[in-house]
Amino acid sequence: MADRAGAPQRAWQRMLSGRRLDLLDPSPLDVEISDIAHGLARVARWNGQTEGDHAFSVAQHSLLVEAIFSRQAKAPSPDEQLAALLHDAPEYVIGDMISPFKSVVGVGYKQVEQRLQRAIHIRFSLAPDISEKLKKEIKRADQIAAYFEATHLAGFSVQEATKFFGRPRGISADAFDLSCRPAKTAQAAFVKRFTTIEHMRKKT
């Protein structure tokens, strides 16, 4: 929804928690897991072009990526698991822009996304910028998740999905939940997994 004509320019969004998050200069103090879970559970993957009565949300995708990452990584730490769970967290504010459109928009979108990601990491006591090794491991889990989603939910053929995401080896979609859940169910599952990882972090 557009602001009314003549209204002062703004680059912030009011969250349901009451926080006011500045998109251009996000403060970690304005980041809340409740807002992230709420937003991600209501953002559709694949622009909503998936089978089922509900969208496959970014919250569900994030859970899938973290599950794949945790299965494939060698003894991942709770910090690494949290980084995987939050890999798409900025989308609770800026939405899930499909890759073809990202390439059209250019670097502006990426800069906003990176600022938000750093603020989110700082809020939850992660390094603002994770290592290149960890980025690659999470990215691979992300691509595997995309392949599973593409072939099981989004109408891609195996050949198409393999071309864009690579075909996973030694791992099957049958081991993961690809059902499209109602927003509140996905939101609760995201918060539950976040809480579980936080408890593990406190023990280390």
N, C-alpha and C positions, 0 to 999 in steps of 0.2 A: 504494500500500500504506500502510495506516495504521500509525502508531507504536503500540507496545503501551500498554495502559492504565497510567497512572502515570508514563510516561516524561516527561522534561522537554520543555517546548515548544521547538520549533526552527523557524526560518524560513530554513534554509540547505539546500543540496544538495551532496553530494559528487560531484565530477566525475571522469571517468576519468583526467584528467591529474593527479589528486591534489589539485586545488584545492577549497576549500570556499567556495562562493559564497552570500553572504547576500542573500536576495531583497529584504529591506526596506532594507538599507543596503549595496548591492553595491560592492565595491572594484574599480577597474580592474585592480589587481594580480592579481585572481583570475579574470580573463577570459583565455581562451586560444582561438586560432582553431581548434585541433584539437577542442576541446570544442564550439564553435559548429557546426563542419562536421559532426561526429558526430551531434549532437542534431538539427540541421535536416534531415539526410538521413533521419532516422527519425520525423519528424513529418509526418503526412499532411495535405495540403490537402483541403478539402471533406469533412472528417470521414471520409476514406477512400472516399467515394462517387464513385469515378472508375473508368473502364474500364481494363482491362489487368491483367496478372499482378502488378504492383507498384503501390504507392501513388504518386501524384504528390506528391513531398515538398516541403517548404518550401525545401529547398536548391535544388531544380530551379526552383521559383517565383522564388527570389531571383536565380538566374542569368538567368531569362527577363526579369524586370523590369529588371535591369541592362543586358541586351542591347537591350531596347526603349528604355530611357532613353538609352543611348549613341548609338543610331541617331537619335533624335528631337531630342536637345539640340544646341545649337549649340556645337561644339568643347568638349565637357565636359572638365573637368580630371580628373586621376586621383583627386583627393580627392572630387570629386562622384560619380565612378563607384564609388568605395568606399562612399560613403554610400548609393548605390542598392543595391549588393550586400548591405549590412548593414541594409537598411531593416526587415527582419523578424527580425533577429538575436535579440532577446529571447525569441523563441519556442523557442529551444533549451533554455530553462529552463521557461517557462510554457506551452508548447504553442501550437497554432494554434486559437484560439477563433473559431468562425464569427460573422459580424457579428450575426445575430439574438440569439445568446446574450450577446455583449458588451453589447448594449443592455439586457439583463435584469440583468446583473451590476452595471453602472453604473461609477462613477468609480474604485472601488477597484482594478479590474484595470488601468485606464489609468495610474494613478499608479505601480503596480509596473512596468508596461511602460516608462514614461518614465524611471524611475530606472535600470533596466537598460540602456536605450538610451544614456543619458548616460555610464554607466560604460564601455560598449563603445566609444563614440566616443572617450572620453579614452584608453582603452587603446591605440587605434590612431591617436592624434594627430590626430583630427578635432575640430571644434568640438563641444562638448557639445550645443548646440542649433543645427541648421542653419537657414539663412535661410528665410523664408516662400516666396520664389521657388523655391528648390530643393525645398522640401517639395511644392509644387504640381506641379513637373515630375516628381518621383518618384511622386507620387500618381497622376498621369495615366498614367504607365507601368504602375503597379500595376493601374489599372482596365482598361487595355488587355489586360494579362496575364490578369486575371480573366475578361474577356470571352472570350478565346481558350480558356482552360481550361474555362470554363463550357460553351461550345458544342462543343468538341472532345472533352472528357473527362467532364464532369459531368452530361450529360443535359439541359442547358438548351436551350430553343428560342431562336432568334435574337431573337424578340420579348421573351422573359423576360430574356435577357442584356442586351439593349439598354435595357430599362426600369431595370435595376439598375446597370449599369456604363457605359452609353453605347456606341454602335457606333463602333468605330475607323474613321477615314478616312485613306486614303493609306498604309495599312500592312496587310500580310497575314500571317496565321498561318503561311503556307507558308514564310516566311523564318526561322522559329524551330523549335527542337526541342521538341516536345510529347510525346515518348515517355516512358512511365513507366519509370524505371530502377531497378535494384536499389539498395539503400541505399549499399553501398560504392562503387558507380560514381558515384552522385550526390555522395557525400562527397568523392571524389577530384576530381571536376570543380569543386566549390566551392572546394576548397583551391587547385587549379591556377589558377583565375581570380583568387582573392585574391592569390596569389603574383605573378601577372602584373601586376596593378594596383600592388602594392607596389613592384615593380621600376620601373614607370613613375613612381611618386611620388618615388623616390630620384633619378631623373634630372632632375626639375624643380627 
